[in-house]
Amino acid sequence: MSMASLPVPASPDCVAAAAALAERLGHLGARYDAAPVYPADSIALIVRAGLHRTFAPVASGGHRFAGEAARHLAMLDVLRIIGRADLSVGRLYEGHVNALLLFGWYATPVQLKALDRSLAAGSIHGVWATEPPPGVAITESANGPVLKGGKSFATGAGGNSHALITARRPSGETQLVIVRADDPERADLSNWRVRGMRATGSGSYALDGIAVTHEDCLGEAGVYHSDPWFTTGAWRFTAVQLGGIEGLLTEIRTAMRPAAREDSVQRARFADAVAATRTAYLWVRECALRAASQDADGPAFAQMTRGIVERAGLDVMEAAARITGTYSALDGTRIDKISRDLSLYLRQAGPDYARDQAAQAWLERDPWGHRDRLW
């Protein structure tokens, strides 16, 4: 009997499991923000709860959901909850989920078994694509193919156990390669001196000399950028960002003094923040469902969703400053930490360009499709 045909236990309530961790993750996040290091204790909580396996392929010990829509909606809520607790840990977890999905799409049976063993040992993966020129290449050496070059903005460098990295084959095509990511000698975090998202450890990682075998190569060359999976997949990091925005909105509500609650102007600002947050949620949820169905318009929805979430984040951060005043800037408050984290996280990968690409796509075709035509 193959691993794929083995019975899998019914899916646990992963959303409840994430919610049970949220308060502790929030407390740990404050500690890691004050003294930035890899958030090992937070990741250990996620591993002990089994959430590092939930969205793995079934053949690698992942849980069988009722369907892709159910799986994506569960993923949405887990990402939101972890992001609400600590955006840095949310970013690390989202990268791990991204890697698990890539394994599900492209891994061989041998690689799926290896992933199962790795997850059983508590492994956490990242996905590293950003690189300084000339980039990472697979080159020939006396002992066979090896990597040459390094990655930048490598989230979890030196802390995560593994990473899926992009490397250029001699043919020029992009290949996904599975590498160890926990060698402290290869990680350099000296330039990761940032106001927010400190615990992500998004430094550089040297890959020179790492051997590349057939089993290290995930999928055929060129598959990493395949759409709709690649572009639509941005919904996952918007879900983490959304969680941060929801957390900030909660903190505003808690911090509002009686005088602010009795002020109609401040109540109007709070109402606008609620509307912005809820609007972002509806877009992210729609995008998650389109990703689940591999909808052809998924990429455009994801690109537009990024802009919607960014706008909501900026609006809620402004509301926090205007409603709570000086309190929003006090060191040690969650309003300050979430605002600093969001101010960096929302800058990920050119949101203005993404929004423009969505606008161009929808100028060329009806964004609603034949089922619910807008024009």
C-alpha positions in Angstrom: 0.0 0.0 0.0 1.4 3.4 -0.9 1.6 6.2 1.6 -1.0 8.2 -0.4 -3.5 5.5 0.1 -3.0 5.1 3.9 -5.9 6.2 6.0 -5.5 9.7 7.4 -7.2 10.8 10.7 -10.0 13.3 10.4 -8.7 16.9 10.4 -8.4 18.3 13.9 -9.7 21.7 14.6 -6.5 23.5 13.5 -8.2 26.9 13.9 -9.0 26.1 17.6 -5.4 24.9 18.0 -4.0 28.1 16.6 -6.4 30.2 18.8 -5.2 28.3 21.9 -1.6 29.4 21.2 -2.4 33.0 20.3 -2.0 34.6 23.8 1.3 32.8 24.4 2.6 33.7 21.0 1.8 37.4 21.7 3.8 37.4 24.9 6.8 35.6 23.3 6.6 38.1 20.4 7.2 41.0 22.7 10.3 39.3 24.0 11.7 38.5 20.6 11.0 42.1 19.4 13.0 43.5 22.3 16.0 41.2 21.8 15.7 40.0 18.1 16.7 36.3 17.7 15.0 33.5 15.9 11.7 32.9 17.7 12.5 29.3 18.6 10.1 29.0 21.5 7.2 30.3 19.4 8.0 27.9 16.6 8.2 25.1 19.2 4.7 25.9 20.3 3.5 25.6 16.7 5.3 22.3 16.2 4.0 20.8 19.5 0.4 21.8 18.4 1.0 19.9 15.1 0.3 23.0 13.1 3.5 22.6 11.2 2.0 19.4 9.6 -1.6 20.4 9.1 -1.2 21.8 5.6 1.4 19.3 4.4 0.5 16.8 1.7 -1.5 13.9 3.0 1.3 11.5 2.0 3.6 13.5 4.3 1.3 13.4 7.3 -0.9 16.4 6.5 -4.6 16.3 7.3 -7.3 15.4 4.8 -9.8 18.2 4.5 -13.3 17.9 3.0 -12.0 19.7 -0.1 -9.7 22.4 -1.3 -12.2 25.2 -0.3 -12.3 23.9 3.3 -8.5 23.5 3.4 -8.0 27.1 2.2 -10.5 28.6 4.6 -8.8 26.8 7.5 -5.5 28.0 6.2 -6.9 31.5 6.1 -8.0 31.4 9.7 -4.8 29.8 11.0 -2.7 32.4 9.2 -4.8 35.3 10.5 -4.7 34.0 14.1 -0.9 33.6 14.1 -0.4 36.9 12.4 -2.7 38.6 14.9 -0.5 37.2 17.7 2.9 38.0 16.2 3.5 39.1 12.6 7.1 37.9 12.6 6.1 34.4 13.5 3.2 34.7 11.1 5.6 35.5 8.3 7.8 32.5 9.2 4.8 30.2 9.4 3.4 31.4 6.1 6.7 30.7 4.4 6.5 27.1 5.8 3.0 26.7 4.5 4.1 28.0 1.1 6.9 25.3 1.1 4.4 22.6 2.0 2.1 23.5 -0.9 5.0 23.4 -3.3 5.9 19.9 -2.0 2.2 19.0 -2.6 2.3 20.2 -6.2 5.7 19.0 -7.3 7.3 16.4 -5.0 8.0 12.8 -6.0 6.9 9.9 -3.7 10.4 9.7 -2.4 10.5 13.4 -1.5 7.1 13.2 0.2 8.4 10.4 2.4 11.5 12.4 3.2 9.2 15.4 4.1 7.2 13.2 6.4 10.3 12.2 8.3 11.5 15.8 8.4 8.2 17.1 9.8 8.1 14.3 12.3 11.4 15.7 13.6 9.8 19.2 13.8 11.2 20.8 10.7 10.3 24.3 9.5 10.8 25.3 5.9 11.1 28.6 4.2 11.0 29.7 0.5 13.8 32.0 -0.6 13.7 33.6 -4.0 15.2 37.0 -3.5 18.9 37.3 -4.3 21.6 39.8 -5.0 23.2 39.8 -8.5 24.3 37.6 -10.2 21.9 35.3 -8.3 22.2 31.6 -7.4 23.3 29.1 -10.0 23.8 25.4 -10.2 27.3 24.8 -11.5 29.5 21.8 -12.1 32.3 20.9 -9.8 34.8 18.0 -9.6 32.3 16.2 -7.3 29.2 17.0 -9.3 26.6 19.8 -9.3 26.9 22.5 -6.5 25.3 25.8 -5.8 27.0 29.1 -6.2 25.7 32.4 -4.8 23.4 33.4 -1.9 20.0 34.6 -1.0 19.0 37.9 0.5 15.9 38.7 2.6 16.0 35.0 3.5 13.4 34.7 6.3 14.5 32.4 9.0 18.1 32.2 7.8 20.1 30.1 10.3 16.9 29.3 12.2 14.6 27.3 9.9 15.7 23.8 9.3 15.2 23.8 5.5 14.5 26.2 2.7 13.3 25.8 -0.9 15.5 28.1 -2.9 15.4 29.1 -6.6 18.6 28.5 -8.6 19.5 29.0 -12.2 20.3 25.9 -14.2 23.0 26.1 -16.9 20.1 26.3 -19.4 18.9 29.5 -17.7 15.7 27.9 -16.3 14.8 28.3 -12.7 15.0 25.2 -10.5 13.6 24.7 -7.0 16.2 23.1 -4.7 15.8 21.8 -1.2 18.6 22.9 1.1 19.5 23.0 4.8 18.9 26.5 6.2 20.2 26.2 9.7 24.0 26.6 9.3 24.9 29.6 11.4 28.2 30.0 9.5 26.2 30.6 6.3 23.7 33.0 7.8 24.4 36.7 8.1 21.9 38.8 9.9 24.1 41.9 10.4 22.1 44.0 7.9 18.7 43.0 9.3 18.5 46.2 11.4 14.8 47.1 11.1 12.1 48.8 13.2 9.6 46.0 12.7 9.5 42.2 11.8 12.7 41.9 13.7 12.4 38.2 14.7 12.0 37.0 11.1 15.8 37.2 10.8 15.5 38.0 7.1 19.2 38.2 6.5 21.4 36.7 3.8 22.4 33.1 3.4 25.5 31.8 1.5 24.8 28.7 -0.6 28.3 28.3 -2.2 29.4 24.7 -2.5 26.2 23.0 -1.4 25.9 19.8 -3.4 22.7 19.3 -5.5 21.4 15.8 -6.1 18.4 14.7 -8.1 16.4 14.3 -4.9 17.2 17.8 -3.9 15.4 19.2 -7.0 11.7 19.8 -6.5 9.7 19.7 -9.7 10.8 20.4 -13.2 12.7 23.5 -14.1 10.5 26.5 -14.4 7.5 25.3 -12.3 8.0 27.8 -9.4 6.6 30.7 -11.4 3.6 28.8 -12.8 0.3 30.6 -12.6 -2.3 30.7 -11.2 -0.5 29.1 -8.2 2.4 31.6 -8.0 0.7 35.0 -8.2 -2.5 33.9 -6.5 -0.4 32.5 -3.7 0.1 36.0 -2.5 -3.2 35.7 -0.7 -1.4 33.8 2.1 0.8 36.6 3.2 -2.1 39.1 3.0 -3.9 36.8 5.4 -1.0 37.2 7.9 -1.0 40.9 7.3 -4.8 40.9 7.8 -4.3 39.2 11.2 -2.0 42.0 12.2 -4.5 44.6 11.2 -7.3 42.8 13.2 -5.0 42.7 16.2 -4.3 46.4 15.9 -8.0 47.1 15.7 -8.6 45.1 18.9 -5.8 47.0 20.7 -7.4 50.4 19.6 -10.7 49.3 21.0 -9.1 48.3 24.3 -7.0 51.4 24.6 -9.8 53.9 23.8 -10.4 56.0 26.9 -14.0 57.0 28.0 -13.4 60.5 26.5 -12.5 59.1 23.1 -15.5 56.7 23.2 -17.8 59.7 23.9 -16.3 61.7 21.1 -18.2 61.4 17.8 -15.1 62.2 15.7 -13.1 59.4 17.4 -16.0 57.0 17.1 -16.2 57.8 13.4 -12.5 57.0 13.0 -13.0 53.7 14.8 -15.9 52.9 12.6 -13.8 53.6 9.5 -11.1 51.3 10.9 -13.6 48.5 11.4 -14.9 49.0 7.9 -11.4 48.9 6.4 -10.5 45.8 8.3 -13.7 43.9 7.4 -13.3 44.9 3.7 -9.8 43.5 3.7 -11.1 40.3 5.2 -13.7 39.8 2.5 -11.1 40.3 -0.2 -8.6 37.9 1.3 -11.4 35.3 1.8 -12.5 35.7 -1.8 -8.9 35.3 -2.9 -8.4 32.2 -0.8 -11.4 30.6 -2.4 -10.2 31.5 -5.9 -6.9 30.0 -5.1 -8.6 26.8 -4.0 -10.5 26.6 -7.3 -7.4 27.6 -9.3 -9.5 30.3 -10.9 -8.0 31.9 -13.9 -8.7 35.4 -12.4 -7.0 34.4 -9.2 -3.8 36.3 -10.0 -5.6 39.6 -10.7 -7.7 39.1 -7.5 -4.5 38.5 -5.5 -2.8 41.5 -6.9 -5.7 43.7 -6.1 -6.1 42.1 -2.7 -2.6 43.1 -1.8 -3.5 46.8 -2.4 -6.8 46.5 -0.4 -5.0 45.0 2.6 -2.2 47.6 2.4 -4.7 50.4 2.3 -6.6 48.9 5.3 -3.3 48.6 7.2 -2.3 52.1 6.6 -5.8 53.4 7.6 -5.9 51.4 10.8 -2.4 52.5 11.8 -3.4 56.1 11.3 -6.5 55.5 13.3 -4.4 54.0 16.1 -2.2 57.1 16.2 -5.1 59.6 16.1 -7.4 57.8 18.5 -4.9 56.7 21.2 -2.4 59.6 20.7 1.0 59.3 22.5 0.1 55.8 23.8 0.4 54.4 20.3 4.1 55.3 20.3 5.0 54.0 23.8 7.7 51.3 23.7 6.3 48.0 24.9 2.7 48.5 23.9 1.2 46.1 21.3 -0.1 49.0 19.3 3.5 50.2 18.8 4.8 46.7 18.0 2.0 45.8 15.5 2.3 49.2 13.8 6.1 48.9 13.4 5.7 45.3 12.1 3.0 46.3 9.6 4.9 49.3 8.4 7.6 46.9 7.1 5.5 43.9 6.2 3.1 45.9 4.0 6.1 46.9 1.8 6.6 43.3 0.6 7.2 43.0 -3.1 5.9 46.2 -4.7 2.1 46.6 -3.9 1.7 49.5 -6.2 3.0 47.4 -9.2 0.7 44.5 -8.2 -2.4 46.8 -8.1 -1.5 48.3 -11.5 -1.2 44.8 -13.0 -4.7 43.9 -11.6 -6.1 47.1 -13.1 -4.7 46.3 -16.5 -6.0 42.7 -16.4 -9.5 43.9 -15.5 -9.5 46.6 -18.2 -9.0 43.8 -20.6 -11.7 41.5 -19.3 -14.7 41.4 -17.0 -13.4 40.8 -13.5 -16.6 39.1 -12.3 -17.0 36.6 -15.1 -20.2 35.4 -16.7 -21.7 34.3 -13.4 -22.1 37.8 -11.9 -21.3 40.3 -14.7 -20.6 43.8 -13.5 -20.7 45.6 -16.9 
